[in-house]
């Protein structure tokens, strides 16, 4: 999942770079031009796991937000979502009925 998040992070940036925000006490923001640079920095411990985790979380949230927006804008996807919710509700209701027996 982490590798996928960073692949999306590199791909979604117009420059093809990945910027990880860090406090000045931790060396300030750092920019990676590719995944190899990121991995090397993590391996030599110049990039803290906490900074990497925070960046991965931010990337994943951005990607999921874009996906959610695209799905909401698609009429067919909205209809499918409503149909799935109705089915889930129906199945839950049937399950409760079976438990009562």
TORPA-4810 file (N, C-alpha, C, O; in nm, 3 decimals):
<nodes>
NODE_1_0.084_-0.120_0.000_0.000_0.000_0.000_0.088_0.126_0.000_0.059_0.223_-0.070_X
NODE_2_0.194_0.123_0.079_0.281_0.239_0.086_0.346_0.266_-0.049_0.354_0.380_-0.094_X
NODE_3_0.393_0.160_-0.114_0.455_0.177_-0.245_0.355_0.234_-0.345_0.389_0.320_-0.426_X
NODE_4_0.231_0.186_-0.338_0.127_0.238_-0.427_0.099_0.385_-0.399_0.083_0.464_-0.491_X
NODE_5_0.094_0.420_-0.272_0.069_0.560_-0.236_0.175_0.651_-0.294_0.144_0.757_-0.346_X
NODE_6_0.300_0.610_-0.285_0.406_0.694_-0.338_0.410_0.693_-0.489_0.448_0.793_-0.551_X
NODE_7_0.371_0.583_-0.549_0.362_0.581_-0.695_0.258_0.683_-0.740_0.279_0.756_-0.837_X
NODE_8_0.145_0.687_-0.670_0.042_0.787_-0.699_0.095_0.927_-0.670_0.066_1.021_-0.743_X
NODE_9_0.171_0.939_-0.563_0.225_1.070_-0.526_0.317_1.126_-0.632_0.309_1.244_-0.665_X
NODE_10_0.404_1.042_-0.685_0.494_1.086_-0.792_0.416_1.115_-0.919_0.444_1.211_-0.989_X
NODE_11_0.318_1.031_-0.948_0.242_1.046_-1.072_0.148_1.166_-1.069_0.125_1.229_-1.173_X
NODE_12_0.095_1.200_-0.952_-0.004_1.308_-0.946_0.059_1.447_-0.943_-0.010_1.546_-0.966_X
NODE_13_0.188_1.455_-0.916_0.256_1.583_-0.914_0.300_1.618_-1.056_0.360_1.536_-1.125_X
NODE_14_0.272_1.739_-1.098_0.304_1.781_-1.236_0.454_1.775_-1.264_0.494_1.757_-1.379_X
NODE_15_0.536_1.791_-1.163_0.681_1.789_-1.183_0.738_1.648_-1.180_0.854_1.626_-1.216_X
NODE_16_0.658_1.552_-1.136_0.707_1.415_-1.122_0.791_1.397_-0.996_0.861_1.298_-0.981_X
NODE_17_0.782_1.495_-0.907_0.858_1.490_-0.781_0.762_1.469_-0.664_0.641_1.487_-0.677_X
NODE_18_0.819_1.430_-0.552_0.741_1.410_-0.431_0.801_1.495_-0.321_0.920_1.483_-0.289_X
NODE_19_0.720_1.581_-0.264_0.765_1.669_-0.157_0.712_1.618_-0.024_0.592_1.594_-0.010_X
NODE_20_0.800_1.600_0.072_0.760_1.558_0.206_0.785_1.675_0.300_0.896_1.725_0.314_X
NODE_21_0.678_1.718_0.363_0.686_1.832_0.453_0.737_1.787_0.590_0.688_1.690_0.648_X
NODE_22_0.838_1.861_0.638_0.896_1.833_0.770_0.922_1.966_0.840_0.938_2.069_0.776_X
NODE_23_0.925_1.960_0.971_0.954_2.082_1.047_1.100_2.121_1.027_1.183_2.036_0.995_X
NODE_24_1.131_2.249_1.047_1.271_2.293_1.033_1.366_2.217_1.127_1.482_2.194_1.094_X
NODE_25_1.315_2.179_1.244_1.397_2.103_1.340_1.437_1.966_1.284_1.539_1.909_1.323_X
NODE_26_1.355_1.914_1.193_1.382_1.783_1.134_1.444_1.793_0.995_1.439_1.698_0.918_X
NODE_27_1.500_1.909_0.963_1.568_1.925_0.836_1.488_1.996_0.730_1.537_2.018_0.619_X
NODE_28_1.366_2.033_0.760_1.281_2.104_0.664_1.226_2.011_0.557_1.254_1.891_0.555_X
NODE_29_1.148_2.068_0.470_1.087_1.992_0.361_1.195_1.928_0.274_1.305_1.981_0.259_X
NODE_30_1.160_1.813_0.218_1.254_1.743_0.131_1.180_1.701_0.004_1.065_1.659_0.009_X
NODE_31_1.248_1.712_-0.108_1.189_1.677_-0.238_1.266_1.561_-0.298_1.389_1.561_-0.303_X
NODE_32_1.190_1.460_-0.342_1.248_1.344_-0.406_1.209_1.345_-0.553_1.093_1.368_-0.587_X
NODE_33_1.305_1.321_-0.639_1.280_1.321_-0.784_1.231_1.186_-0.833_1.169_1.176_-0.939_X
NODE_34_1.257_1.080_-0.754_1.212_0.946_-0.792_1.208_0.857_-0.669_1.253_0.894_-0.560_X
NODE_35_1.154_0.739_-0.689_1.137_0.645_-0.579_1.272_0.598_-0.524_1.284_0.575_-0.403_X
NODE_36_1.372_0.584_-0.609_1.505_0.539_-0.563_1.563_0.636_-0.462_1.622_0.595_-0.362_X
NODE_37_1.548_0.766_-0.488_1.598_0.867_-0.394_1.525_0.855_-0.260_1.587_0.865_-0.154_X
NODE_38_1.396_0.835_-0.267_1.316_0.820_-0.145_1.362_0.699_-0.066_1.384_0.708_0.055_X
NODE_39_1.377_0.586_-0.133_1.420_0.464_-0.065_1.559_0.478_-0.005_1.584_0.429_0.106_X
NODE_40_1.651_0.545_-0.076_1.787_0.564_-0.026_1.786_0.652_0.099_1.857_0.625_0.196_X
NODE_41_1.705_0.758_0.095_1.696_0.847_0.210_1.638_0.776_0.331_1.681_0.799_0.444_X
NODE_42_1.540_0.690_0.307_1.482_0.614_0.417_1.581_0.511_0.470_1.592_0.492_0.591_X
NODE_43_1.654_0.446_0.380_1.752_0.344_0.420_1.865_0.402_0.503_1.910_0.341_0.600_X
NODE_44_1.912_0.522_0.465_2.023_0.581_0.541_1.973_0.662_0.661_2.050_0.732_0.726_X
NODE_45_1.843_0.652_0.688_1.778_0.712_0.805_1.776_0.864_0.805_1.757_0.926_0.910_X
NODE_46_1.797_0.926_0.688_1.783_1.071_0.682_1.636_1.111_0.667_1.601_1.228_0.683_X
NODE_47_1.552_1.015_0.637_1.407_1.035_0.634_1.346_0.950_0.744_1.356_0.827_0.741_X
NODE_48_1.284_1.015_0.842_1.226_0.946_0.957_1.098_0.872_0.916_1.021_0.922_0.834_X
NODE_49_1.076_0.752_0.972_0.954_0.678_0.940_0.825_0.757_0.965_0.726_0.741_0.893_X
NODE_50_0.826_0.841_1.067_0.708_0.923_1.097_0.677_1.022_0.986_0.561_1.047_0.953_X
NODE_51_0.783_1.080_0.928_0.764_1.172_0.816_0.713_1.098_0.693_0.628_1.149_0.619_X
NODE_52_0.765_0.978_0.672_0.722_0.896_0.560_0.575_0.855_0.576_0.498_0.858_0.480_X
NODE_53_0.539_0.817_0.697_0.401_0.776_0.726_0.304_0.893_0.704_0.198_0.875_0.644_X
NODE_54_0.341_1.010_0.752_0.255_1.128_0.735_0.237_1.161_0.587_0.127_1.196_0.544_X
NODE_55_0.344_1.151_0.510_0.336_1.179_0.367_0.249_1.076_0.296_0.169_1.111_0.209_X
NODE_56_0.264_0.949_0.334_0.183_0.843_0.273_0.035_0.866_0.303_-0.050_0.848_0.216_X
NODE_57_0.004_0.905_0.426_-0.136_0.932_0.464_-0.193_1.046_0.382_-0.306_1.038_0.333_X
NODE_58_-0.116_1.151_0.367_-0.161_1.268_0.289_-0.187_1.229_0.144_-0.289_1.268_0.086_X
NODE_59_-0.097_1.153_0.087_-0.112_1.110_-0.053_-0.237_1.024_-0.069_-0.315_1.044_-0.161_X
NODE_60_-0.255_0.928_0.022_-0.371_0.839_0.012_-0.502_0.917_0.024_-0.597_0.890_-0.050_X
NODE_61_-0.508_1.012_0.116_-0.628_1.093_0.132_-0.655_1.174_0.005_-0.769_1.182_-0.039_X
NODE_62_-0.552_1.234_-0.053_-0.568_1.312_-0.176_-0.620_1.224_-0.290_-0.709_1.265_-0.364_X
NODE_63_-0.564_1.105_-0.304_-0.606_1.015_-0.411_-0.751_0.971_-0.390_-0.830_0.970_-0.485_X
NODE_64_-0.785_0.935_-0.267_-0.922_0.891_-0.239_-1.022_1.004_-0.255_-1.134_0.982_-0.300_X
NODE_65_-0.983_1.126_-0.219_-1.072_1.242_-0.240_-1.099_1.263_-0.389_-1.213_1.288_-0.429_X
NODE_66_-0.995_1.253_-0.471_-1.013_1.268_-0.616_-1.104_1.158_-0.670_-1.190_1.184_-0.754_X
NODE_67_-1.084_1.037_-0.622_-1.166_0.925_-0.666_-1.312_0.945_-0.625_-1.403_0.923_-0.705_X
NODE_68_-1.334_0.987_-0.501_-1.470_1.009_-0.453_-1.540_1.119_-0.533_-1.658_1.107_-0.566_X
NODE_69_-1.468_1.224_-0.564_-1.523_1.333_-0.644_-1.562_1.284_-0.783_-1.669_1.318_-0.834_X
NODE_70_-1.476_1.204_-0.844_-1.504_1.150_-0.977_-1.625_1.058_-0.975_-1.708_1.061_-1.066_X
NODE_71_-1.635_0.976_-0.872_-1.749_0.884_-0.862_-1.879_0.962_-0.843_-1.980_0.929_-0.905_X
NODE_72_-1.876_1.065_-0.759_-1.997_1.146_-0.736_-2.041_1.218_-0.863_-2.160_1.241_-0.882_X
NODE_73_-1.946_1.253_-0.948_-1.978_1.324_-1.071_-2.033_1.230_-1.180_-2.090_1.276_-1.278_X
NODE_74_-2.014_1.102_-1.162_-2.059_1.003_-1.260_-2.197_0.952_-1.222_-2.214_0.888_-1.118_X
NODE_75_-2.296_0.981_-1.305_-2.434_0.942_-1.278_-2.452_0.792_-1.261_-2.524_0.748_-1.171_X
NODE_76_-2.387_0.713_-1.346_-2.399_0.567_-1.336_-2.340_0.516_-1.205_-2.395_0.426_-1.142_X
NODE_77_-2.228_0.573_-1.164_-2.166_0.531_-1.038_-2.254_0.567_-0.919_-2.262_0.491_-0.823_X
NODE_78_-2.320_0.682_-0.926_-2.410_0.724_-0.818_-2.527_0.627_-0.809_-2.566_0.586_-0.699_X
NODE_79_-2.584_0.589_-0.923_-2.695_0.492_-0.924_-2.650_0.358_-0.868_-2.721_0.296_-0.789_X
NODE_80_-2.532_0.314_-0.908_-2.479_0.186_-0.859_-2.457_0.191_-0.708_-2.485_0.094_-0.638_X
NODE_81_-2.407_0.303_-0.660_-2.384_0.318_-0.516_-2.515_0.308_-0.439_-2.522_0.242_-0.335_X
NODE_82_-2.618_0.374_-0.489_-2.750_0.368_-0.423_-2.805_0.226_-0.426_-2.864_0.180_-0.327_X
NODE_83_-2.787_0.157_-0.537_-2.835_0.019_-0.548_-2.762_-0.072_-0.450_-2.824_-0.159_-0.388_X
NODE_84_-2.631_-0.053_-0.435_-2.554_-0.134_-0.340_-2.597_-0.107_-0.196_-2.606_-0.199_-0.116_X
NODE_85_-2.623_0.020_-0.164_-2.669_0.053_-0.028_-2.804_-0.010_-0.001_-2.827_-0.062_0.109_X
NODE_86_-2.894_-0.006_-0.099_-3.027_-0.067_-0.082_-3.014_-0.218_-0.063_-3.082_-0.276_0.021_X
NODE_87_-2.926_-0.282_-0.141_-2.905_-0.425_-0.128_-2.848_-0.460_0.010_-2.891_-0.556_0.073_X
NODE_88_-2.750_-0.382_0.055_-2.690_-0.406_0.187_-2.796_-0.394_0.297_-2.798_-0.474_0.391_X
NODE_89_-2.882_-0.296_0.285_-2.988_-0.276_0.383_-3.084_-0.395_0.382_-3.126_-0.443_0.488_X
NODE_90_-3.120_-0.441_0.263_-3.211_-0.554_0.249_-3.149_-0.681_0.308_-3.216_-0.756_0.379_X
NODE_91_-3.021_-0.705_0.279_-2.954_-0.823_0.332_-2.944_-0.819_0.484_-2.961_-0.921_0.551_X
NODE_92_-2.916_-0.701_0.539_-2.908_-0.686_0.684_-3.044_-0.713_0.748_-3.053_-0.777_0.853_X
NODE_93_-3.150_-0.666_0.684_-3.286_-0.687_0.734_-3.319_-0.837_0.732_-3.374_-0.889_0.829_X
NODE_94_-3.286_-0.904_0.623_-3.311_-1.049_0.614_-3.232_-1.126_0.719_-3.281_-1.224_0.775_X
NODE_95_-3.110_-1.082_0.744_-3.025_-1.148_0.843_-3.086_-1.135_0.983_-3.085_-1.230_1.061_X
NODE_96_-3.139_-1.017_1.013_-3.203_-0.996_1.144_-3.327_-1.084_1.158_-3.353_-1.138_1.265_X
NODE_97_-3.402_-1.098_1.050_-3.522_-1.182_1.051_-3.485_-1.328_1.081_-3.553_-1.396_1.158_X
NODE_98_-3.377_-1.375_1.019_-3.334_-1.514_1.036_-3.288_-1.538_1.179_-3.309_-1.647_1.233_X
NODE_99_-3.225_-1.439_1.242_-3.177_-1.453_1.380_-3.294_-1.466_1.476_-3.284_-1.539_1.575_X
NODE_100_-3.404_-1.398_1.450_-3.521_-1.400_1.537_-3.589_-1.535_1.537_-3.660_-1.568_1.632_X
NODE_101_-3.570_-1.613_1.432_-3.639_-1.743_1.421_-3.582_-1.844_1.512_-3.629_-1.958_1.514_X
</nodes>
